[in-house]
Amino acid sequence: MFDRALLARRDLFKIGGLAAATVSLGACASTKPSGGGQGSAGTALRVSLASDATTLDPQKQGDLPSMNVLINVFDTLTVRDTDDKLVGGLAERWESKDDKTWRFHLRKNVTFHNGEPCDAAAVAYSIERLINPDTQSPIVELRLVTGAKVIDPHTVDLVTKEPDPILPAKLSLFGGVIVPPKHIKEKGEKAFAEHPIGTGPFTFERWQRDSQITLKANPDHWNGKPAVEQLVFKIMPDPSSSLAALQSGEVDIVTGLTPDAAQQLGDAPGFKVVTRPGVRTFFVSLDTEEGPLKDKRVRQALNHALDVDTLISSVLNGAAERTPTFIPKQAFGFDPAIQPYQHDVAKAKSLLAAAGHPDGFALKLSSSTADKDIAQAISGQLAEVGVKAEVSLLDPATFKGRLVSDNRKALGEMYFVGNSGWTMDASSNLQSFVRHDRRQSRWNNPKADALVDKEEQSVDPEVRQEAFTELQEMLIEESPFLYLYQASILYAVSDKVQWESNANGTLAMANAKLATS
């Protein structure tokens, strides 16, 4: 996937390989995820985060900074291991009973941190709480689930209104967290959000907002006690400060590195920068409903105008890989036969002239301040074909607020955005941006809508792949987006730490080990 010479030249090393995701529709025997060891008294693993959690109620958040903390306090029904395989979490195995029913067989003798049993009733409560509109959860993965039915104390059925072929994968992160019914009912949701109680490998100790979150090893975890006694997430927005803290021994792992920041560490002994293929894809959303972008020839021209390889090498220092559309190469549904747009300035100008814009036009390109450099580079490349894309920078919170709002024009004609397909299935990348009635969609194409329905509802992998292939062909032809790349996962780590990032890039730290000498 990556140029090995480039990685060697930058003194980076790659962890593992990511296999193509598959959909399992029959009985799924599963193995344990990589888990804990015996904790060493006094050992504390300190991890820097670029931003703080928004809430510690796992069903009322939908952002990775929050989930990176919460995945250590709560378990999910299924898990992605470090080899990208979907394995058992709180559910040991599962099978589809019919097109609209998935049955999950739970581990026995699992308890929450307060001693409350984690059984089928707790799973049913958690699923019902998540899908209840009163919860106002931003998590959309379980939108097809209508309810959960307890079969016996260790068996639960999830019922959907339409077939959902990848429901088990959706339960490996945001959608699959299990919460304690009795505790929430007795203490209330506010207290639960301030002091979360889960079944996970670490228990919650303290949250100092915008400073740090402290967790303690759970000696009674079903997969064994973690190898570190304490896990501390330090909130450090500035990458330079984080790397300085790594070198001074204040932190052991620096996460969320940008390519520029990764280079700052250089050849400092005792530390290394780790890179691995990521599944987060980046692209530019176009308003196809009015103005110049309504014409597909204009949209095609803008794709031809972009030199994505140069963006990757010059702005991202090679820490990304080009994607033909916005489906990552590891995802089920990706079709390697689909070719990306070729950089062709002459063709871009010809298409613009044919569409009635021989001298180009002006519009706005919105971006989070965190993506300032790439947005400005995109603007510069579009200017070469006469399209003046004024970059409008918004702080991350404002950008996200507008992105998830009901106003699809809140970010203007074009905006740069990333999307993580953590289920390792192409439907996750498509679900919010393609079908015309979805939250972030700005494209109305009945044929595309029908194909989305086909891949989302069929339980036949071959039928789904055919739909995905046709959708990718349409995405190239109709160009409702500008297609860019999938970014690598970058983090810096002390040589004292033994840890591998999960394939989905989350910071599950149960398997981390820290040398004490």
TAPE-V180023 format. One record per residue. OMEGA is omega in degrees with one decimal (NA if undefined). Layout:
# TAPE-V180023
{{OMEGA} {OMEGA}}
This chain:
# TAPE-V180023
{{-177.3} {175.3} {-175.0} {179.6} {178.8} {-179.9} {179.0} {-178.6} {-178.6} {178.4} {176.3} {173.5} {-172.2} {-179.6} {169.3} {175.3} {-178.8} {177.6} {177.5} {-179.4} {177.8} {178.7} {-179.0} {-174.0} {179.1} {177.2} {-174.8} {170.0} {-174.8} {177.6} {177.7} {170.9} {176.9} {-168.9} {-169.4} {174.6} {178.1} {-177.5} {176.1} {-176.1} {173.6} {-179.3} {179.3} {176.4} {-175.6} {-173.6} {178.4} {173.7} {-179.7} {179.1} {-177.1} {171.9} {177.3} {176.3} {177.1} {168.7} {-170.9} {-178.8} {178.7} {176.2} {177.8} {-176.9} {-176.1} {177.0} {177.1} {-175.9} {178.3} {175.7} {-170.7} {179.9} {177.4} {-179.6} {-176.9} {170.7} {175.0} {-177.5} {176.4} {-174.3} {167.7} {178.3} {-174.7} {174.8} {175.9} {178.9} {176.6} {-176.7} {-175.8} {169.8} {174.1} {173.3} {178.2} {180.0} {-177.3} {175.4} {175.4} {179.5} {174.1} {-174.7} {-175.5} {-179.8} {171.8} {179.2} {-179.3} {179.3} {-169.0} {172.4} {179.3} {174.1} {173.8} {178.7} {171.7} {-177.2} {179.1} {179.3} {179.0} {-178.7} {173.2} {-175.5} {-177.9} {178.4} {178.3} {177.6} {179.6} {178.3} {-176.7} {179.9} {179.9} {178.5} {-178.2} {-175.3} {178.1} {-179.5} {-179.5} {178.4} {-179.4} {179.2} {175.6} {-178.1} {-172.9} {-172.1} {-177.0} {-176.3} {179.4} {-177.9} {179.3} {180.0} {177.7} {-177.1} {177.7} {178.5} {172.7} {-174.0} {-176.9} {179.1} {-179.0} {176.3} {170.7} {-175.3} {-178.9} {179.0} {175.7} {176.6} {176.7} {-172.3} {-177.0} {-179.5} {178.1} {178.3} {179.3} {-179.1} {-177.9} {178.5} {-171.9} {-173.3} {-171.4} {-179.8} {-180.0} {-175.0} {-174.9} {-176.7} {-175.4} {-178.4} {-178.5} {-180.0} {-177.6} {-174.1} {-179.0} {-175.2} {-179.9} {179.4} {178.9} {-179.7} {-179.3} {179.6} {-173.9} {177.2} {178.8} {174.3} {-167.7} {-176.1} {177.6} {175.1} {-178.4} {175.8} {-172.4} {174.8} {172.7} {-171.2} {179.6} {178.8} {178.6} {175.6} {-174.7} {178.8} {-179.3} {-178.9} {177.5} {-175.9} {-175.3} {-177.8} {-175.0} {-179.2} {178.4} {178.8} {176.7} {-177.3} {176.2} {-176.3} {-175.9} {177.2} {-176.6} {173.8} {179.8} {-178.1} {-175.6} {-175.0} {-174.8} {-177.4} {-179.1} {178.3} {179.0} {-179.4} {175.3} {178.1} {176.5} {-177.0} {179.2} {179.6} {-179.7} {175.4} {-178.1} {179.4} {173.9} {-176.2} {175.4} {-178.3} {167.4} {178.4} {178.6} {-178.7} {-179.4} {-179.2} {-177.6} {-178.1} {177.0} {-177.9} {-177.9} {-179.2} {177.6} {-177.6} {175.6} {172.4} {-179.6} {174.0} {174.3} {179.7} {177.7} {-179.9} {179.3} {-179.2} {-178.7} {-176.9} {176.9} {177.0} {-178.7} {174.2} {-174.1} {-171.1} {179.0} {178.8} {-176.9} {-175.7} {176.5} {-178.5} {-176.6} {177.6} {176.4} {-179.4} {176.0} {-179.9} {-179.0} {176.4} {176.8} {-178.0} {-175.1} {172.9} {-172.1} {179.7} {178.0} {176.0} {-178.3} {-175.9} {-173.0} {-177.4} {-175.3} {179.4} {176.0} {-174.5} {178.7} {176.8} {-177.4} {175.0} {178.9} {175.3} {175.0} {174.4} {-179.4} {-173.9} {179.6} {-171.9} {169.5} {-178.3} {177.1} {179.6} {-178.3} {178.7} {179.5} {-176.8} {178.9} {174.6} {174.7} {176.0} {-175.4} {-176.9} {-178.7} {179.1} {178.3} {179.8} {179.2} {178.9} {178.0} {178.9} {179.4} {179.6} {177.2} {-179.6} {-177.8} {180.0} {179.9} {-179.8} {-178.6} {174.1} {-176.8} {174.3} {-178.7} {-179.0} {168.9} {176.8} {178.4} {-178.6} {-174.2} {-173.4} {-178.3} {178.7} {179.7} {177.5} {176.0} {178.2} {179.9} {179.2} {178.0} {179.6} {-179.4} {176.9} {175.0} {179.0} {-177.7} {-178.1} {179.0} {-177.8} {177.1} {-175.7} {179.4} {175.3} {-173.0} {-178.3} {178.6} {179.5} {-178.6} {179.0} {178.5} {-178.8} {-175.6} {179.6} {178.2} {-179.6} {-176.7} {178.0} {-175.0} {-179.4} {173.7} {-173.7} {-177.8} {170.4} {179.3} {-174.1} {173.7} {-177.3} {-176.7} {177.1} {-171.2} {176.3} {-177.8} {176.5} {-174.6} {-179.7} {179.3} {178.9} {-175.5} {-162.6} {-174.7} {-169.1} {-170.8} {-177.3} {-167.5} {-175.6} {179.3} {-167.1} {-176.1} {-177.6} {174.5} {-177.8} {-179.2} {-179.0} {-176.5} {180.0} {177.2} {177.1} {-178.1} {178.6} {175.2} {177.9} {-177.1} {-178.3} {-179.7} {-171.1} {-179.0} {175.4} {179.5} {-178.7} {-179.8} {177.5} {179.7} {-179.4} {177.4} {179.4} {179.0} {179.6} {179.9} {176.9} {179.7} {175.8} {177.9} {179.4} {176.4} {-176.1} {-175.6} {175.2} {175.4} {178.9} {167.6} {-170.7} {-172.3} {-168.3} {168.0} {-172.6} {174.3} {171.9} {-178.8} {170.7} {178.0} {-172.6} {174.1} {177.6} {179.5} {-174.1} {169.5} {-177.4} {174.0} {176.6} {171.4} {-178.3} {179.8} {173.9} {179.6} {-172.6} {174.5} {-168.3} {-176.8} {-177.0} {-177.8} {176.2} {-176.6} {177.2} {-177.1} {179.1} {NA}}
